[in-house]
């Protein structure tokens, strides 16, 4: 006789919710696919780390747990227990999650640490930044009139942005867009902007938002900072994981 497996339940503040209800809700909200993808990716990470001898030690987990406690100001053990109960997880669940994140980080370093400088050198222009100002208006004729006034020094770029830009935030900031990378713009727009000189007004250029006038105020050289190193590591690891994920889908679960 085969005994039917009972549905597990989760206690949420004294109210029982069946796991089947949670799965049904994830389906209804179109979230189940994303959850399954993350689970499969975690399996790929664990298997790949095991094959390469990459491990997480209890000391690693303890150090990270202490760091989390410090950031969340969980000074006493009872504070941590109360916080975990509020999150509906056990200490073992929490430590397992920490271990998974640390394992992914260690694996990414193991796979791509030596590739970061090469990647940066080959893509250096993509990491250059520019302090950009822009004016966006709804009509081409208006954009040309503003450009003419700027060129004839009847008005400066910043004042024109304050008067005419369609975006309230940019009007208040006199056209200041911020520090941008080349990839923030479609290729033809980026080529026009980033081939210009400091202080030169470019445009009008048409996009879905309207007609743009651009001006670069400052060029910021690309540097391989610790933060950028982590960004590149994350990018390389994400691309690798996506490739492994697709391979696994096409070749079956036996790979794991």
Secondary structure, DSSP 8 states (H G I E B T S, - for coil): --------EEEETTEEEEHHHHHHHHHHTT-HHHHHHHHHHHHHHHHHHHHHT----HHHHHHHHHHHHHHTT--SHHHHHHHHHHTT--HHHHHHHHHHHHHHHHHHHHHHGGGHHHHHHHTHHHH-EEEEEEEEES-HHHHHHHHHHHHTTSS-HHHHHHHH-S-HHHHHTTTEEEEE-GGGS-HHHHHHHHTS-TT-EEEEEEETTEEEEEEEEEEE-----HHHHHHHHHHHHHHHHHHHHHHHHHH-GGG-
